Amino acid sequence: MFEGQPKGLFALALANTGERFGYYTMLAVFVLFLRANYNLDAGWAGEIYSDFLMLVYFFPLFGGMLADKFGFGKMVTLGIIIMFLGYLLLSVPLGGNTVALLVMLAALVLIGFGTGLFKGNLQVMVGNLYDDPAYADKRDAGFSIFYMAINIGALFAPTAAVRIMEWAQGMGVSVNDSYHFAFAIACASLVLSIAIYYVFRPTFRHTEGKTSKQVAQAAEAAPISKAETRERIVALCLVYAVVIFFWMAFHQNGLSLTYFADEYTVKSVSGVESMAFDVTNLVMIVFIVYALFSLFQSKTSRGKLISGLVVLASAAVLVIHYTHQTGAVEISAPIFQQFNPFYVVALTPVSMAIFSTLAKKGKEPSAPRKIAYGMLVAAVAFVVMMIASMGLLPPNQQEQAGASATLVSPNWLIGTYLILTFGELLLSPMGISFVSKVAPPKYKGMMMGGWFVATAIGNKLVSVSGYLWGDLPLWVVWSVFIALCLISFVFMMSIMKRLEHVCK
């Protein structure tokens, strides 16, 4: 899985892991913070949440343009500094007055702009590693590994947010002020991220300094016609149009799915169910998955022995945790956001193995076809939510019902996140790989920025569910996302020949 990849991949992936850990720690509790600290209703909280997500994914367009002119490395460093300032502002408890609200909004703008300089350009640098012919055939696998590393940071984020808030409250800090401790974690994670970046910089330095002049020289060495440039840009824009609706649906994990976890899901679990809410158990499962792959792929007896011992040790930890359980385990809404990154980390080697096997047989789907299948899978995830919501009251009536309200098993959400993750693995790393491969050399930064603009628009549309969350039956809320994902799937399949042509 990791063999034959450029060394710079792992350094860039780890730098991104640190930044994403801080980002998702903040995001895990952000919408709940907005409602608790500023007394906002679901609609307004959703509006601010979606606007922030839009900024985070819209600014990479400008970050890419700046990097095309001044170099990718400079923009990545500047982005981390600006993000740090934004998280620092967000970490200061100022109360819930107008001044505090304005400072919070200013912090969000800084975080969004800093992320715009950092995120897209780091991914362009990853793509540049594979411009070397020695690594060209490993591009898709490389982006899958990179994407997995992002989610390692996201896996621990919800637990970190919940635990630091519990610690702060135990020290006498008010509930509202405890949110700021979670935001402060992001500051520390950025320090770690920039440290990793500069310590391991020699492994990827050749990818970070491409200015517009250098790109132009490279383009002259391997020219493409204006017609081909236009064809590539049009193909990318068509893909962008589709992924808008995937991200609109997928990022419900921080809004309507969090509302569902908070208002409709049981507050405690026991037995086997409770095992899923301890991040240590999830890490043990990840160890088992990777060790099993190593066990079957290792070429030496020593490697097989070590892998087997890791499997046994991890399984033993799970058994010990299960046998030492006492009573029910309380669960809170933010903790559900650990399942998506857990699934990404655990399932990445599985998906890579499947596609590797298909590739050897000449049957691996193209990147555009994987994106289309991702949309179909996302629709299935919300069908599960529709089934889970049958017989439940609309949100406003659920609130009025109080203690007599019906609550459902957390397994509905856990299953939904599993299916959504399958869709994500088909669409997101493959989409980024597609952009890095198809984008004309002169516009690499801008085209990667375009991918994020599509994501930004989708994130803005996330707020739709906030306005639907009230008097409407839940099945109506979920049916909106089912319909949009199915329409997007049909559209992608209708233009598949055109998209696959530019991949050749």
Protein Blocks (a to p, Z undefined) as FASTA:
>chain_A
ZZoiafklmmmmmmmmmmmmmmmmmmmmmmmmmmmmnopafklmmmmmmmmmmmmmmmmm
mmmmmmmmnojklmmmmmmmmmmmmmmmmmpcgbjafklmmmmmmmmmmmmmmmmmmmmm
mmmmmmmmmmpmklmmmmmmmmmmmmmmmmmmmmmmmmmmmmmmmmmmmnopafklmmmm
mmmmmmmmmmmmmmmmmmmmmmmmmmmmccfklmmmmmmmmccdfklmmmmmmmmmmmmm
mmmmmmmmmmmmmmmmmmmmmmmgcfbdehjllmmmpmklmmmmmmmmmmmmmmmmpcbf
klmmmmmmmmmmmmmmmmmmmmmggcjddddfklmmmmmmmmmmmmmmmmmmmmmmmmmn
opaccfklmmmmmmmmmmmmmmmmmmmmgoiacfklmmmnmmmpccddfklmmmmmmmmm
mmmmmmmmmmmmmmmmmpcfklmmmmmmmmmmmmmmmmmmmmmmmmmnmjbcfklmmmmm
mmmmmmmmmmmmmmmmmmmmmmZZ
